[in-house]
């Protein structure tokens, strides 16, 4: 079995952001971030659409329920991660709303 590629949460969020913006094809996103399989992008998009933001921090093979990260994270680190998620989600939603506004105009 091959070695699994581990993507950082920053890459995962950047992929979701690029996908939502719709300016790049899935293939272009895969090339940009060196992602080997399109199902990886589909998984991250599903997590995002289902509101499962905590999953972006999970190591491979670990499944935590919301608010229950790895034991090694302090309360401050978990709060910081949640804040990062919310900031990224807010940024994505702002871009989406701007794009939607433009499409209604044009």
C-alpha positions in Angstrom: 0.0 0.0 0.0 1.3 3.4 -0.9 2.1 6.2 1.5 -0.8 8.5 2.1 -0.4 12.2 1.3 -1.3 14.5 4.2 -2.7 17.8 3.3 -2.6 20.8 5.7 -5.8 22.4 6.8 -4.6 25.5 4.9 -4.5 23.6 1.6 -7.9 22.0 2.3 -9.5 25.4 2.9 -7.7 26.9 -0.1 -9.1 24.1 -2.3 -12.6 24.7 -0.9 -12.3 28.4 -1.5 -11.0 28.0 -5.1 -13.8 25.5 -5.8 -16.5 27.8 -4.5 -15.1 30.7 -6.5 -15.5 28.6 -9.6 -12.7 30.2 -11.5 -10.6 27.0 -11.7 -11.6 23.6 -12.9 -11.1 20.6 -10.6 -8.1 19.5 -12.7 -6.6 23.0 -12.4 -7.1 22.9 -8.6 -5.5 19.4 -8.5 -2.5 20.7 -10.4 -2.2 23.9 -8.3 -2.2 22.0 -4.9 -0.6 18.7 -6.1 -3.7 16.7 -5.2 -3.6 13.2 -6.7 -7.3 12.3 -6.8 -10.5 14.4 -7.4 -12.4 12.4 -4.8 -10.2 14.1 -2.2 -11.6 17.5 -3.3 -15.1 16.0 -3.4 -14.7 14.8 0.2 -13.5 18.3 1.4 -16.4 19.9 -0.4 -18.8 17.5 1.3 -17.4 18.3 4.7 -17.8 22.0 4.0 -21.4 21.7 2.7 -22.3 19.5 5.7 -20.9 22.0 8.2 -18.2 19.5 9.4 -15.5 22.1 9.7 -13.8 20.3 12.5 -12.8 17.6 10.0 -10.3 19.9 8.3 -8.0 19.5 11.3 -8.2 15.7 11.7 -5.2 13.6 11.0 -5.7 10.7 8.6 -7.8 7.9 10.1 -9.0 10.0 13.0 -12.7 10.8 13.4 -13.6 13.3 16.1 -17.0 14.6 16.9 -17.4 18.4 16.9 -15.5 20.1 19.7 -13.5 17.0 20.5 -10.2 17.3 18.8 -7.1 15.3 19.7 -6.3 15.1 23.4 -2.9 16.9 22.7 -4.7 20.1 21.9 -5.3 22.6 24.7 -8.6 24.4 25.0 -6.9 27.5 23.6 -5.7 25.6 20.6 -9.1 24.2 19.9 -10.7 27.6 20.2 -8.0 29.0 17.9 -8.7 26.3 15.3 -12.4 27.0 15.5 -11.8 30.7 15.0 -9.7 29.9 12.0 -12.5 27.8 10.5 -15.0 30.6 11.1 -12.8 33.2 9.6 -12.3 31.1 6.5 -16.0 30.3 6.2 -16.8 34.0 6.5 -14.3 34.8 3.8 -15.8 32.1 1.5 -19.3 33.3 2.2 -18.4 36.9 1.4 -16.9 35.9 -1.9 -19.9 33.7 -2.7 -22.3 36.6 -2.0 -20.2 39.0 -4.1 -20.3 36.5 -7.0 -24.0 36.0 -6.6 -24.6 39.7 -6.6 -22.6 40.1 -9.8 -24.5 37.2 -11.5 -27.8 38.9 -10.6 -26.7 42.2 -12.1 -25.3 40.7 -15.3 
